[in-house]
Amino acid sequence: MASTTASERSGTSRGGGTLYRGDLGMWSWVAHRITGVLTFFFLFTHVLDTALVRVSPNAYDSVIETYKNPVVNLFEVGLVGAVLYHALNGIRVMLVDFWEKGAKYQRLMLWIVVAVWVVVMIPGFYFMMERTISELGH
């Protein structure tokens, strides 16, 4: 039985150990999964609250009224951010998978995804929160 040293077991991970320790690609993968799950749960909740209108229109109106809360408005901004990241990163993942040079440019494409996300979310945050901020000021 041959013994192996830690450097031989480390493979190509940057952390120097046997576990993958959080390169940028891993974090984009984790964020993609999290935003996908959050989007799924939003859609599930949306289907349920919309179905409520057939069961009890008064209950539906009550639920919709709770959505006018400033905290819910922040969650809506988070939802838009999650959906936007998930969509942009999904395009990047498809390019990495199906474009012959995709793997070579995957890191650059991730930074482009982040840049586009920030450029869209800054004015998006402002316009989505504008009503809430003005109501809190009065």
DRENKEKOL-670667 format. One record per atom (N, C-alpha, C): x, y, z; residue number from 1; chain. Coordinates in steps of 0.2 Angstrom, whole numbers, plus 5000, padded with zeros to 4 digits. Example, Ala and Ser with C-alpha at 12.3 -4.5 7.8 and 13.67 -1.06 7.14 Angstrom:
% residues 2
[rec [5066 4972 5039] 1 'A']
[rec [5062 4978 5039] 1 'A']
[rec [5066 4984 5039] 1 'A']
[rec [5064 4989 5035] 2 'A']
[rec [5068 4995 5036] 2 'A']
[rec [5064 5000 5039] 2 'A']
This chain:
% residues 138
[rec [5004 4994 5000] 1 'A']
[rec [5000 5000 5000] 1 'A']
[rec [5004 5006 5000] 1 'A']
[rec [5004 5010 4995] 2 'A']
[rec [5008 5016 4995] 2 'A']
[rec [5005 5022 4999] 2 'A']
[rec [5009 5025 5002] 3 'A']
[rec [5006 5031 5006] 3 'A']
[rec [5007 5037 5002] 3 'A']
[rec [5002 5042 5003] 4 'A']
[rec [5002 5048 4999] 4 'A']
[rec [5002 5054 5004] 4 'A']
[rec [5006 5059 5001] 5 'A']
[rec [5006 5065 5005] 5 'A']
[rec [5001 5070 5004] 5 'A']
[rec [5000 5075 5008] 6 'A']
[rec [4995 5079 5008] 6 'A']
[rec [4995 5083 5001] 6 'A']
[rec [5001 5084 4998] 7 'A']
[rec [5001 5088 4992] 7 'A']
[rec [4999 5084 4986] 7 'A']
[rec [5000 5077 4987] 8 'A']
[rec [4997 5073 4982] 8 'A']
[rec [4990 5072 4982] 8 'A']
[rec [4987 5072 4988] 9 'A']
[rec [4980 5071 4989] 9 'A']
[rec [4976 5078 4987] 9 'A']
[rec [4979 5083 4987] 10 'A']
[rec [4976 5090 4986] 10 'A']
[rec [4973 5091 4979] 10 'A']
[rec [4976 5087 4974] 11 'A']
[rec [4973 5088 4967] 11 'A']
[rec [4975 5095 4965] 11 'A']
[rec [4970 5098 4962] 12 'A']
[rec [4970 5105 4959] 12 'A']
[rec [4967 5110 4963] 12 'A']
[rec [4964 5108 4969] 13 'A']
[rec [4960 5113 4973] 13 'A']
[rec [4965 5119 4975] 13 'A']
[rec [4963 5125 4975] 14 'A']
[rec [4967 5130 4977] 14 'A']
[rec [4968 5131 4985] 14 'A']
[rec [4964 5127 4989] 15 'A']
[rec [4964 5127 4996] 15 'A']
[rec [4970 5123 4999] 15 'A']
[rec [4973 5119 4995] 16 'A']
[rec [4978 5115 4997] 16 'A']
[rec [4976 5109 5001] 16 'A']
[rec [4970 5107 5001] 17 'A']
[rec [4968 5101 5005] 17 'A']
[rec [4964 5097 5000] 17 'A']
[rec [4960 5092 5003] 18 'A']
[rec [4956 5088 4999] 18 'A']
[rec [4949 5090 4997] 18 'A']
[rec [4947 5095 5001] 19 'A']
[rec [4941 5098 5000] 19 'A']
[rec [4941 5105 4995] 19 'A']
[rec [4936 5105 4991] 20 'A']
[rec [4935 5111 4987] 20 'A']
[rec [4934 5117 4992] 20 'A']
[rec [4938 5122 4992] 21 'A']
[rec [4937 5127 4997] 21 'A']
[rec [4934 5134 4995] 21 'A']
[rec [4931 5134 4990] 22 'A']
[rec [4927 5141 4988] 22 'A']
[rec [4930 5145 4983] 22 'A']
[rec [4932 5142 4978] 23 'A']
[rec [4934 5146 4972] 23 'A']
[rec [4928 5150 4969] 23 'A']
[rec [4929 5155 4965] 24 'A']
[rec [4923 5159 4963] 24 'A']
[rec [4918 5155 4959] 24 'A']
[rec [4920 5150 4956] 25 'A']
[rec [4916 5146 4952] 25 'A']
[rec [4911 5142 4957] 25 'A']
[rec [4913 5140 4962] 26 'A']
[rec [4909 5136 4967] 26 'A']
[rec [4904 5141 4970] 26 'A']
[rec [4906 5147 4971] 27 'A']
[rec [4901 5152 4974] 27 'A']
[rec [4896 5154 4969] 27 'A']
[rec [4897 5154 4963] 28 'A']
[rec [4892 5156 4958] 28 'A']
[rec [4888 5150 4957] 28 'A']
[rec [4890 5144 4958] 29 'A']
[rec [4886 5137 4958] 29 'A']
[rec [4881 5137 4964] 29 'A']
[rec [4884 5139 4970] 30 'A']
[rec [4880 5139 4976] 30 'A']
[rec [4874 5145 4975] 30 'A']
[rec [4876 5151 4973] 31 'A']
[rec [4871 5156 4972] 31 'A']
[rec [4866 5154 4966] 31 'A']
[rec [4868 5151 4961] 32 'A']
[rec [4863 5148 4956] 32 'A']
[rec [4858 5144 4959] 32 'A']
[rec [4860 5139 4963] 33 'A']
[rec [4856 5134 4966] 33 'A']
[rec [4851 5138 4971] 33 'A']
[rec [4854 5142 4975] 34 'A']
[rec [4850 5146 4980] 34 'A']
[rec [4844 5150 4977] 34 'A']
[rec [4847 5154 4972] 35 'A']
[rec [4842 5158 4968] 35 'A']
[rec [4836 5154 4965] 35 'A']
[rec [4838 5148 4962] 36 'A']
[rec [4833 5144 4959] 36 'A']
[rec [4828 5141 4964] 36 'A']
[rec [4830 5139 4970] 37 'A']
[rec [4826 5137 4975] 37 'A']
[rec [4821 5142 4977] 37 'A']
[rec [4824 5148 4978] 38 'A']
[rec [4820 5154 4981] 38 'A']
[rec [4815 5156 4975] 38 'A']
[rec [4817 5156 4969] 39 'A']
[rec [4812 5157 4964] 39 'A']
[rec [4806 5152 4964] 39 'A']
[rec [4808 5145 4965] 40 'A']
[rec [4803 5140 4965] 40 'A']
[rec [4798 5141 4971] 40 'A']
[rec [4801 5143 4977] 41 'A']
[rec [4796 5144 4982] 41 'A']
[rec [4792 5150 4981] 41 'A']
[rec [4794 5155 4978] 42 'A']
[rec [4790 5161 4976] 42 'A']
[rec [4785 5159 4972] 42 'A']
[rec [4786 5155 4966] 43 'A']
[rec [4781 5153 4962] 43 'A']
[rec [4776 5149 4965] 43 'A']
[rec [4778 5144 4969] 44 'A']
[rec [4774 5140 4973] 44 'A']
[rec [4769 5144 4977] 44 'A']
[rec [4772 5149 4981] 45 'A']
[rec [4767 5153 4985] 45 'A']
[rec [4763 5158 4981] 45 'A']
[rec [4765 5160 4975] 46 'A']
[rec [4761 5164 4971] 46 'A']
[rec [4755 5160 4968] 46 'A']
[rec [4756 5154 4966] 47 'A']
[rec [4751 5149 4964] 47 'A']
[rec [4746 5148 4969] 47 'A']
[rec [4748 5147 4976] 48 'A']
[rec [4743 5146 4981] 48 'A']
[rec [4739 5153 4983] 48 'A']
[rec [4743 5158 4983] 49 'A']
[rec [4739 5164 4985] 49 'A']
[rec [4734 5166 4979] 49 'A']
[rec [4736 5165 4973] 50 'A']
[rec [4731 5166 4967] 50 'A']
[rec [4725 5162 4967] 50 'A']
[rec [4727 5155 4969] 51 'A']
[rec [4721 5151 4969] 51 'A']
[rec [4716 5152 4975] 51 'A']
[rec [4719 5156 4980] 52 'A']
[rec [4714 5158 4986] 52 'A']
[rec [4709 5162 4983] 52 'A']
[rec [4709 5166 4978] 53 'A']
[rec [4704 5170 4975] 53 'A']
[rec [4697 5166 4974] 53 'A']
[rec [4698 5160 4972] 54 'A']
[rec [4693 5155 4970] 54 'A']
[rec [4689 5153 4976] 54 'A']
[rec [4693 5152 4982] 55 'A']
[rec [4691 5149 4988] 55 'A']
[rec [4687 5154 4992] 55 'A']
[rec [4691 5160 4993] 56 'A']
[rec [4688 5166 4997] 56 'A']
[rec [4691 5172 4995] 56 'A']
[rec [4687 5176 4991] 57 'A']
[rec [4690 5183 4988] 57 'A']
[rec [4692 5187 4994] 57 'A']
[rec [4688 5187 5000] 58 'A']
[rec [4690 5191 5005] 58 'A']
[rec [4697 5189 5008] 58 'A']
[rec [4698 5183 5009] 59 'A']
[rec [4705 5180 5011] 59 'A']
[rec [4710 5182 5006] 59 'A']
[rec [4708 5182 5000] 60 'A']
[rec [4713 5184 4995] 60 'A']
[rec [4715 5191 4995] 60 'A']
[rec [4710 5196 4996] 61 'A']
[rec [4711 5203 4997] 61 'A']
[rec [4715 5204 5003] 61 'A']
[rec [4714 5200 5009] 62 'A']
[rec [4718 5201 5015] 62 'A']
[rec [4725 5199 5014] 62 'A']
[rec [4726 5194 5010] 63 'A']
[rec [4733 5192 5009] 63 'A']
[rec [4737 5197 5004] 63 'A']
[rec [4733 5200 4999] 64 'A']
[rec [4736 5205 4995] 64 'A']
[rec [4738 5211 4999] 64 'A']
[rec [4733 5213 5003] 65 'A']
[rec [4735 5219 5008] 65 'A']
[rec [4741 5218 5012] 65 'A']
[rec [4743 5212 5014] 66 'A']
[rec [4749 5211 5018] 66 'A']
[rec [4755 5212 5013] 66 'A']
[rec [4754 5211 5007] 67 'A']
[rec [4760 5212 5002] 67 'A']
[rec [4762 5220 5001] 67 'A']
[rec [4758 5224 5004] 68 'A']
[rec [4759 5231 5003] 68 'A']
[rec [4764 5234 5009] 68 'A']
[rec [4766 5229 5013] 69 'A']
[rec [4771 5230 5019] 69 'A']
[rec [4778 5232 5016] 69 'A']
[rec [4781 5237 5019] 70 'A']
[rec [4788 5239 5017] 70 'A']
[rec [4793 5233 5017] 70 'A']
[rec [4792 5228 5022] 71 'A']
[rec [4796 5223 5023] 71 'A']
[rec [4795 5218 5017] 71 'A']
[rec [4789 5217 5015] 72 'A']
[rec [4788 5213 5009] 72 'A']
[rec [4790 5216 5003] 72 'A']
[rec [4790 5223 5002] 73 'A']
[rec [4793 5226 4997] 73 'A']
[rec [4801 5225 4996] 73 'A']
[rec [4804 5224 5002] 74 'A']
[rec [4811 5222 5002] 74 'A']
[rec [4812 5215 4999] 74 'A']
[rec [4808 5211 5001] 75 'A']
[rec [4808 5204 4999] 75 'A']
[rec [4807 5204 4991] 75 'A']
[rec [4802 5208 4989] 76 'A']
[rec [4801 5208 4981] 76 'A']
[rec [4808 5211 4978] 76 'A']
[rec [4811 5215 4981] 77 'A']
[rec [4818 5217 4978] 77 'A']
[rec [4822 5211 4978] 77 'A']
[rec [4823 5208 4983] 78 'A']
[rec [4827 5202 4984] 78 'A']
[rec [4825 5197 4978] 78 'A']
[rec [4818 5196 4977] 79 'A']
[rec [4816 5191 4972] 79 'A']
[rec [4818 5193 4965] 79 'A']
[rec [4817 5199 4964] 80 'A']
[rec [4820 5202 4957] 80 'A']
[rec [4827 5201 4956] 80 'A']
[rec [4831 5202 4962] 81 'A']
[rec [4838 5201 4961] 81 'A']
[rec [4840 5194 4960] 81 'A']
[rec [4836 5189 4964] 82 'A']
[rec [4837 5182 4963] 82 'A']
[rec [4836 5180 4956] 82 'A']
[rec [4830 5182 4954] 83 'A']
[rec [4828 5179 4947] 83 'A']
[rec [4833 5182 4942] 83 'A']
[rec [4835 5188 4942] 84 'A']
[rec [4839 5191 4938] 84 'A']
[rec [4846 5188 4938] 84 'A']
[rec [4849 5186 4944] 85 'A']
[rec [4855 5183 4944] 85 'A']
[rec [4854 5176 4941] 85 'A']
[rec [4849 5172 4943] 86 'A']
[rec [4848 5166 4941] 86 'A']
[rec [4847 5165 4933] 86 'A']
[rec [4844 5170 4930] 87 'A']
[rec [4843 5170 4923] 87 'A']
[rec [4850 5172 4919] 87 'A']
[rec [4853 5177 4922] 88 'A']
[rec [4860 5179 4919] 88 'A']
[rec [4865 5173 4919] 88 'A']
[rec [4865 5170 4925] 89 'A']
[rec [4870 5165 4926] 89 'A']
[rec [4868 5159 4923] 89 'A']
[rec [4862 5158 4922] 90 'A']
[rec [4860 5152 4917] 90 'A']
[rec [4862 5153 4910] 90 'A']
[rec [4862 5159 4908] 91 'A']
[rec [4865 5160 4901] 91 'A']
[rec [4872 5159 4901] 91 'A']
[rec [4876 5161 4906] 92 'A']
[rec [4883 5159 4907] 92 'A']
[rec [4884 5152 4907] 92 'A']
[rec [4880 5148 4911] 93 'A']
[rec [4881 5141 4911] 93 'A']
[rec [4880 5138 4904] 93 'A']
[rec [4875 5140 4901] 94 'A']
[rec [4873 5137 4894] 94 'A']
[rec [4879 5139 4889] 94 'A']
[rec [4882 5145 4890] 95 'A']
[rec [4888 5146 4886] 95 'A']
[rec [4894 5142 4887] 95 'A']
[rec [4895 5141 4894] 96 'A']
[rec [4901 5136 4896] 96 'A']
[rec [4899 5129 4893] 96 'A']
[rec [4893 5127 4894] 97 'A']
[rec [4892 5120 4891] 97 'A']
[rec [4892 5119 4884] 97 'A']
[rec [4889 5124 4880] 98 'A']
[rec [4888 5123 4873] 98 'A']
[rec [4893 5127 4868] 98 'A']
[rec [4896 5132 4871] 99 'A']
[rec [4901 5136 4867] 99 'A']
[rec [4908 5133 4868] 99 'A']
[rec [4911 5131 4862] 100 'A']
[rec [4918 5128 4862] 100 'A']
[rec [4923 5132 4866] 100 'A']
[rec [4922 5139 4867] 101 'A']
[rec [4927 5142 4871] 101 'A']
[rec [4924 5145 4878] 101 'A']
[rec [4918 5142 4879] 102 'A']
[rec [4915 5144 4885] 102 'A']
[rec [4919 5143 4892] 102 'A']
[rec [4922 5137 4892] 103 'A']
[rec [4926 5135 4898] 103 'A']
[rec [4932 5140 4899] 103 'A']
[rec [4935 5142 4893] 104 'A']
[rec [4940 5147 4894] 104 'A']
[rec [4938 5154 4896] 104 'A']
[rec [4932 5156 4895] 105 'A']
[rec [4930 5162 4897] 105 'A']
[rec [4925 5162 4902] 105 'A']
[rec [4924 5157 4906] 106 'A']
[rec [4919 5156 4911] 106 'A']
[rec [4920 5161 4917] 106 'A']
[rec [4926 5163 4919] 107 'A']
[rec [4927 5167 4924] 107 'A']
[rec [4926 5175 4922] 107 'A']
[rec [4928 5176 4916] 108 'A']
[rec [4926 5183 4913] 108 'A']
[rec [4918 5184 4912] 108 'A']
[rec [4915 5179 4910] 109 'A']
[rec [4908 5179 4909] 109 'A']
[rec [4904 5180 4916] 109 'A']
[rec [4907 5177 4921] 110 'A']
[rec [4904 5177 4928] 110 'A']
[rec [4905 5185 4930] 110 'A']
[rec [4911 5188 4929] 111 'A']
[rec [4911 5195 4931] 111 'A']
[rec [4907 5199 4926] 111 'A']
[rec [4905 5197 4920] 112 'A']
[rec [4900 5201 4916] 112 'A']
[rec [4893 5200 4919] 112 'A']
[rec [4892 5194 4921] 113 'A']
[rec [4885 5193 4924] 113 'A']
[rec [4885 5197 4931] 113 'A']
[rec [4890 5198 4935] 114 'A']
[rec [4889 5202 4941] 114 'A']
[rec [4889 5209 4939] 114 'A']
[rec [4892 5211 4934] 115 'A']
[rec [4892 5219 4932] 115 'A']
[rec [4885 5220 4929] 115 'A']
[rec [4882 5216 4925] 116 'A']
[rec [4876 5217 4922] 116 'A']
[rec [4871 5217 4928] 116 'A']
[rec [4871 5213 4933] 117 'A']
[rec [4867 5212 4938] 117 'A']
[rec [4867 5219 4942] 117 'A']
[rec [4873 5221 4944] 118 'A']
[rec [4873 5227 4948] 118 'A']
[rec [4870 5233 4944] 118 'A']
[rec [4872 5234 4938] 119 'A']
[rec [4870 5239 4934] 119 'A']
[rec [4862 5239 4933] 119 'A']
[rec [4859 5233 4933] 120 'A']
[rec [4852 5233 4933] 120 'A']
[rec [4848 5234 4940] 120 'A']
[rec [4852 5231 4945] 121 'A']
[rec [4849 5231 4951] 121 'A']
[rec [4849 5238 4955] 121 'A']
[rec [4854 5242 4953] 122 'A']
[rec [4854 5249 4957] 122 'A']
[rec [4848 5253 4955] 122 'A']
[rec [4847 5254 4949] 123 'A']
[rec [4841 5258 4947] 123 'A']
[rec [4834 5254 4949] 123 'A']
[rec [4835 5247 4948] 124 'A']
[rec [4829 5243 4950] 124 'A']
[rec [4827 5244 4957] 124 'A']
[rec [4832 5244 4962] 125 'A']
[rec [4831 5245 4969] 125 'A']
[rec [4828 5251 4970] 125 'A']
[rec [4830 5257 4967] 126 'A']
[rec [4827 5263 4968] 126 'A']
[rec [4820 5264 4966] 126 'A']
[rec [4818 5261 4960] 127 'A']
[rec [4812 5262 4957] 127 'A']
[rec [4807 5257 4961] 127 'A']
[rec [4809 5251 4963] 128 'A']
[rec [4805 5247 4967] 128 'A']
[rec [4804 5249 4974] 128 'A']
[rec [4809 5253 4977] 129 'A']
[rec [4808 5255 4984] 129 'A']
[rec [4805 5263 4984] 129 'A']
[rec [4805 5266 4979] 130 'A']
[rec [4803 5273 4979] 130 'A']
[rec [4796 5274 4982] 130 'A']
[rec [4791 5270 4981] 131 'A']
[rec [4784 5271 4984] 131 'A']
[rec [4785 5270 4992] 131 'A']
[rec [4789 5264 4994] 132 'A']
[rec [4789 5263 5001] 132 'A']
[rec [4793 5268 5004] 132 'A']
[rec [4798 5271 5002] 133 'A']
[rec [4802 5276 5005] 133 'A']
[rec [4798 5282 5006] 133 'A']
[rec [4794 5284 5000] 134 'A']
[rec [4790 5290 5001] 134 'A']
[rec [4785 5289 5006] 134 'A']
[rec [4782 5283 5007] 135 'A']
[rec [4777 5282 5012] 135 'A']
[rec [4779 5282 5019] 135 'A']
[rec [4785 5280 5020] 136 'A']
[rec [4789 5280 5026] 136 'A']
[rec [4790 5287 5028] 136 'A']
[rec [4792 5292 5023] 137 'A']
[rec [4793 5299 5025] 137 'A']
[rec [4787 5303 5027] 137 'A']
[rec [4781 5300 5026] 138 'A']
[rec [4775 5304 5027] 138 'A']
[rec [4773 5302 5034] 138 'A']
